[in-house]
């Protein structure tokens, strides 16, 4: 039976990829930095450790792997966690795949990744994309927009805030576009890319585009929120997000994320590959989305 490896199969996007692979009858292992995390697959996914300081050991973690799905990344720097470190670790994963003879690497990047970007997130992703293209590995690069699902951080926590606070501030004029893609659609696109010819770079975007303000207002309506949704200068909205994050011991939003949103970087050109409409999914899950808070710091940094 073919064996595939997925980073972070017990977390978010990696979980959707692993679920689909298991449904196709493939064996799956995961590389994770959180081996004690609850296993959503009841032992059906083998756990193998990250060993970034041991190249040979990291390669052994990929022994027998056919396709390696790399979702590993960090959302923002915190403490000793940096974008530079995330780049080094990702390149170490590619090198381990080469050493282990992995047939195909599928890298989950971000729309509009660009080495020349002034934003570290997009710039670092662009650097990794170029390194993968230059590596000689058979590969595909999948570039998602704003990924949504019940485990999502941004969409879920906006809904959580709308349920609990009387006011919701949207940075800037809120007219900048977003094109949300469902996590399971992203997984389907990633898995299909493992068997495509050549070394493609593919956008993973959903079929609907919104101005961000319109998307938040739609969410407010669906979850039955009475919050007043307003626009505010970016600095004011960031200040409010920081204040709201203090009792949660989390970062709700970063300055670079606001800049990326306002620059319209979470949309893709061309025909959308995702099929799930955010509006329909949101209506179906209106009682679940935002019912609990998802901590980025708690999930990935503590």
N, C-alpha and C positions, 0 to 999 in steps of 0.2 A: 504494500500500500504506500503511495507517495507520502512523504513527510514534508510539511511546510512549517516554517517558523514565523511567528508574529511577535513583534515587540509589544509589550503592554496588553496582552490578551485579557487580563483581568480588569482593565481600566475602561476606556471609552471606545475610540475608533478601532483599536485593536480587537476589542471584544466582538464588534460587529463582523470584522473580517474572519476571526476565528470561528464564529458561529456559522457563517456561510460555508467555510471550508469543511467543517465537521458534517454539515448537512449534505455536502457533496461526497462524503465518504472518505475524505482525506485525513490522515493522521496529522496532528498539530502539536507543536511544542511552542512554548513562549519563553522569551528572555525578559526578565523583569527585575527591577530594583526593589520590588515590594513583594517578596515571596510569601509573606504572611497574610496578604490581602485575601479576602473572601473569594473563593473559587466559584464562579458562576457555572462552571462546566462539570462539577462533581467528579473531578479527577480525570476527565477525558483529555485534558490538555497537560502534557508533560511540562514541568517547570524546570527551566535551566537558568543559571545565574548570569547576570552581567559580570564581566571580568575585564573592565577597561584597562586595568593596570597589568594584565597578563595576556598579551596577544595570542600566545599559543593556546591558553585556556579558553579564550573567547572563540577561537577557531574551533576548538573541540565542541563547544556548545552548539555549533552548526553542523556537526558531523551528520551526514546522511540527508541533509536538507535539500529539497528540490527548489523551492521558491521561498525567498526571505522577504517578508513584508515589514518594512521599517517605518514605524509611526513615531519612533522616539523623538522627543523634543522637549523644550521648556518654554513656558508661556512668557516668563519675564525673569530677569536676574533677581536673585535673593540670596543673601549670605554668600556662601562659596559657590553657589550655582550661577553660572554665567552663560551667555550665548557662546562665547569663545570655547568654553568647556564643552558645551553641547555640540559644537561643530567638531571638535577633536574626537568626541565619543562617537559621533555618527560616522566619521571617516574611519575610525577603528572598527566599526561594524562592517563597513564595506570591505576593509582589508581582511577581516575575519572570513567574510563570505568568499573572497578570492582564495584564501588559504584552504578553506574547506571544500572548494570545488562546487559551490552552490550554482545551480543552473541559471537562476534568474533572481534579480533584486528588484523589488517594487518599492519605490520610495514615495511616501506621502509628504508632499511639500505644502505650498500655499499659492493661491493665485497671485500673479504679478510678482513673484519672487525675482529679485534683481540685485546683482552684486553692486550696482551703482546706487541703490536706494539709500536715502538718508535715514531710514528706519532700520535699526539693528535686526529686528525679527526678519524682515523681508530680505535684507542684505545678506544675513547669514544663510538663509535658505537658498538664495541665489548662488552663494559660494559652494554649498553642498551639491547643488544641481550640477554645476560645472565640474566639480571633482568627480561625480559619478559618471558624467559623460566622458571624461578623460580617463577613466579607470580601466577601460577595456572589458568591464563586466557587461553581460547581457542584462538589460534593465528597462524599466519603465518608470517614468516620473508622473505622479498623479497630483494635480494641483487643486485642492478643494477651496471653496469659498467659505462662507460661514456655515459650519456644520451644526445641525440641530438633531436632537434626540432627547429622551428623558434623562440621560446622564449628562447632558451638556451643561457647561458652566454658564456661559453668557445668557443664552435664551432662558434657561431655567431660572437663573437668579434675577433677571429682569422681571419675570413673572412673579417670583417670590416677593420682590420689592413692591410690585404693583398691588399685591394682595394685602400688604401690611402697612404701607406708608400713604399719607394723603397727597404726596407730591412726588412726581418723577421728572427729573431734569434730563433732557436730551441735549448733548453738546452741539453747539453751533445752530445752524438753521434746520438740521434734521433732514434736509432734502437729499443728501448724499445717498447713493444707491447701495443696496445689499441684495444678494442673490442666494438665499439659504439653500443648502443641499442636505438631504436626510442622510444620517450616518449609514444606514443600510444601503442606500444608493451609492455612496462613496465606496463601501465595501464591495459591491457588485462591480463597479468600475475598476477598482484595484485588482480584483481577482481576474476579470476578463483581460486586463492588460498583461497579466503573466504569460498569456499565450498568444499575444499579438506579434506580428512580424516586426523586426527592427527594434529600435530603442525609442519608443514614442514618448512625447510629453503631452499629457492629456489634462484638460480642465475637467473638474468635477463640480458642476453647478446645477442648481435646481431650476425648474421651469418658470418660477415667478421672481420678479424683481419688485422691490419696494424702496421708497424713500425710508430711511431708518425711522423717522418720526412716525410715518404711516404704519410701519411694522409694529412699533411699540404701542400705538393706539389700537391696532387690531388685537394685540395680545391683551390689552386692558379690557377690551370689550368681551373677549372670549373667557377670561377668568373672572368676569363679573366685578372688576375693580372700579371703585369710585375715585381713584386717584386722579388728580389733575396732571395731565402730561403736558409739559411746557418745554420750550427751547430756552437755552441759557448759554452765555459765553463759555467756551470750553474750560477756562480756568475755574469758573464757578461750579460747573458740573463735576469736574475732577475733585474739587474741594469737597463737594457733597458726597461723592463716592468714597473719598478717604474717610470722612467722618462716619459714614454708615459702616465702613469696614472695620472700624476700631473695635466695637464690641464683638464682632464676628472673628477677629484676629485673621483677617483676610484682606486681599486686594481685589476690589470689585472691578476696577478699571485702571489702566495705566495711560500715561500721556501719549506714549507711542501708539497704543491701540486706538486712542481717539484720533490721532493724526492719520492712521491707516484707514479708519472708517471714513473720515471726512475727505480723504483723497480718493475715495471710491475704489479702493483696491480689492474689495471683496465681491467683485463681479467678474464675469468671464465673457470673452467674445465668442461668437459662434453659437451653434445649436447646443442647448443644454443637454448633457448626458443623463442628468438625474430626472426621474419621472415623478417623484412624490411632491405634491403641491404643499407648501408650508401651510397655507390657509386651511386645507382639508385636514392635515395632520394635527394642527393646533386645535381645530374644533373637536376632533376625535379624542384628544388628550387634554381637553380644557380643565378637567377636574384633577388631573395628575400634575400637570406642568406647574412648577412653582409651589407645590405643596410642602416641599422641604428645601432647605438651603444646601447648596453644594459648594464646599470650600476648596478653592484651588490650592491654597497653601496646605490645607489638611490632606488633600489627595496626593500631592506630588512633592511637597517640600519637607513635611515633618517626618 
